[in-house]
Amino acid sequence: MKKFIASFFVMFLVVAVIALGPVWGQEKNHWINKAVTAKIRALDGGFFKGFDVYSAGVKEAPTALLFDIKDDYHLPNRFWGDSLSEEEIIYALYRLDDQYNDPAYDIRFEPRALNIVNLKGEVLGYCFTSMTSILMDRKKDGRVTVFRPPLPTYGGGGDYGMAPSGP
């Protein structure tokens, strides 16, 4: 009986190592990236030059900024609009912070950079937002399409933390 328990335990460990092996050391999708968050908060123009940046929502109340690394992949779907200039990026970052600090908005999380990772484990960009997650389509060939988050709703707390409590 002891041999059976010992062999079962060893087999369990072997299976766990094999199953978790590909996951170790990879960036996680939608995990908060503190280093990138710090660069964005520092308004690092050199960092911004490596990305095409897209805004979701209206100019005065953006819900997210999508930082798409300049490469062969194109992350945003057609509803994100055109890429922003550096001045527009800075303005949108200030507006995201203003909304977080304004008690009229029911924003639960401080804006931060979430990793956008494909199924191969490659980081393709970042979403700077107060939301906990964003909707995306990750294909087996490594392509990712990020869908624009919904516009804020008014009238008392929404699922996305972007709903002002007043008119």
N, C-alpha and C positions, 0 to 999 in steps of 0.2 A: 504494500500500500504506500509506503514511504517513497519507493522508487517511482511509482506512478505519479504521485504529487510532485516530486522533484522533476521528473521528465516533463510533466505538464507545465510547470513553472518555466523551465528552460525553453520549451517550445513557444510559450506565450511571449517571452522576452525576444526570441528570435523573430517571431512574426511582427512584434511591435517595432523593432528596429528596421526591418525591411519595409514595413508600411509607412513609417514616419521618415525614412531616409530622404526621399525627394523633397520633403517639406523643410527640413533643417537648413538654415542658412539662407533661405529665400526671403525676399520682401513679402510682406503680407498685404493683400488687397484691402483697402479702406483702413489700414492702420495709420494712426497719427504719426507723421514724420516730423519730429521736433526740430531737426536740423534745417529742413526746408521751411518749416514755419518760421524759424528765427530769421532766415534769409529774406523771406517775404516781408516779415514785420520790420526788418531793417531797411526796407525799400531799396534793396540792392539792385541797381540798374544793370550791372554786369550779369547778374543772375537772370533778370527778366529777358535779356537779349537771347538767351538760349531757348526761349519758349515762344510759341504763339499762344496768346492769352485771350480767352473768350469769357464773356459775362452772361450770366443767367439772370433774368428779371429785368426790371426797368432801371434806368440810370440812377434814380434816386433811392432805389431799394433793391440792390442786387441780392440774389440768394446764394450765388456761388461764383467763383472764378475758376475756370478750367485752364491749367497750365499744361499745354501740350508740347512735349519736347520736339524741337525742330528736327524731324527725321522723316522716314518714309511712311510712318503711320499717321493717320489723321483721326484723332479721337472724337471730336464733337460731331453730333448728328446735325442735320441741316437747320435745326431750329435755334442753334446757339448764335448765329449771326456772324458778323465780321470780327476779325482779330482786333484787339485794342491797342492803342498807342501807349507809350510809357506813362504819359500824363493821365490817360483814362484809367490805366491800371491803378495808379496811385490814388486817384479820386475814388474808385470803386472800393479799394482797401479801406480808405477813411470812412466811406459810407457803411461798409460791413461792421466796422468797429463802432460807429455811431449807433447803429441799430442795436448792437449787443449791449451797449451802455445805456440806452434809452429804455426806461421802465415801461413805456407805452407798448413796446414790442415784447413779446413773450419768447425771448431767445434763451434757450437753456445752456448752450455751449458757446464758449468763446471761439471765434473763427480760427481754424487751424487747417494745416495741409494734410489731406488724406492721400495715401498712395493709390495710384491707378496701375494695377498689375495685370498682365495678361496670363493666360493659362500656362505659359512656359516659364513664368516666374520673373519676367522682365518688367522693370518699372518703365512705364510709357509716359507718365505725367503725374500731375497732382491736382486735386480739387480743393481749393481753399474755401471753406464753408463752415457754417455753424451746425449743419445737419450731421446726423450720425452716419448716413450712407447716401449713395446716389445710385440711380438705376443705370445699368450698363449691359451690353451684350458682349460677352467674351467668347470668341470663336476658337476652335481647336488649332487653327493655323497661326494663332498669335495676334490676330486683329482684335481690336476692341472699339466698340462704339459707345460713347457716353451720351446719355440722353439728358436734355436740359431739365433741371428740376422745375416743378410747378411754380407759378407765381404765388406770392403770399396771399392768404385769404384773410379777410377782416372779420373780426367779431369774436375773439376769445379763444386763443390757443389752438394752433394747428399741429398736425403731425410733424411739420418741418421746423417748428420753432420760429416761424417768421410772421406770426399773426399779431398785428397790433391789437390791443384790447379796446381801443377807442375808435371813433369814426374816422 
